[in-house]
Amino acid sequence: MNMKIDPWSALIIEDYSKLFEEFGILPFDNVLSEIPNPHRYMRRKVIFGHRDYDMIADAMNNSKPFSVMSGFMPSGKIHLGHKMVMEEIIWHQQQGADAFVGIADREAHAVRGISWERCRDIGIEEYIISLIALGFEPKGHIYFQSDSQQVKDLAFELGSKANFSELSAIYGFTGETSVSHMLSAVTQSADILHPQLEEYGGPKPTVIPVGADQDPHIRLTRGLGNKMNMLKIERRKDKEGNGYFSIRSKTASQESMKELQERIPGRTKLFEGHLDVQDCDNFDELLRIVREVELRSGGYAFVPPCSTYHRFMSGLQGGKMSSSVPESYISLTEDPKEAAKKVKRAKTGGRMTLEEQKKLGGEPGKCSVYELLMFHLVEDEEELALIYSECVGGQKVCGNCKALAAERMERFLREHQELREHAKDRLEEYGLKRK
Ligand code: SF4
């Protein structure tokens, strides 16, 4: 990882390095240069890791179809952490993705016991209205899990490939866990995979922007998607050590395997339940043919979902943001003046005395005000770099920084809340309505 000191090194990236080693998440730096016009979270290493994002970059660069999908559990106030995910979805939509946003009411009902009516209310009033106000376009899809027959049907299908041991290893389920709770876990996987259903244009790369803690869902879903696929391609070696591909299936008919054999160029050999392909030098073409045959045979041919991982914002008082501690976060619907006061009370990376601050410089890596500026309030790279260098160089005092952040936060919230008022009148464009 690049740990050199720059304006973004304030991020505590080492906390996440375990994810790279243990779970095979790749550093986002690897794909950054392939992304046209990267989002500020990408440029600033707020998004630090990914799985298979090169497929998304390829789709963006070559005008191929791709999707973006994420969900929100309707259980409380919409805050700046949710805004981050929404911005990532909207940015991908602007880059050409078919965009999906699911309101996870089944999860909120099963896990938190929130009534259906309240789920709908919070889903629309908190999340969807802000999503629209932030710029989500009507060509995308906003839905409640409980309304989507496709998601519910797919969840049931995926459930046939998930067992209790697997779910309990990921989510800590015990013998006391309700069946609805378990079902809500596979419903999340259905949310992630359903943009690839035929109704939405079939298999395609789909990126799921998530926080670093959400990777278990992604791993589960990638595994389930693979299990659902009828045809699987394996790379193998023969006795002489020569590589070949073996297309294997326990469920495809022998007719489908024969069709595969006819369509795949090069030397092939058909066996019961598998087709071996020698001399294939175009894997993408092989994959395309395999997916086409699978779709015609009634399979899903899911592309494993891609993901990006962003780091979390810390609480305004330091530590974690917590919905039970209003002082720790800023909600997009709260009074802008009160929010500005919270910013002024936030924990900084400043030193105990002005003298020390001048001598040693501040510590933006420990400063929640700097985080607000970097994540939300400063778009211009040069401006942020100047704040950083003046902070570490001891030329900046925290009072000035707080005043700047408070003023921008108040302005952002005031403007956002005005846009929310317009968004309330636009719900029908998205196929939704308030109570
Ligand atoms: Fe944070 Fe600004 Fe103080 Fe530096 S000067 S520690 S960035 S508030």
Residues whose N, C-alpha, C, O or C-beta is under 5 A from the ligand:
A	BS01	SF4	T348 G349 G350 G362 E363 P364 C367 V369 Y370 C391 K396 V397 C398 C401
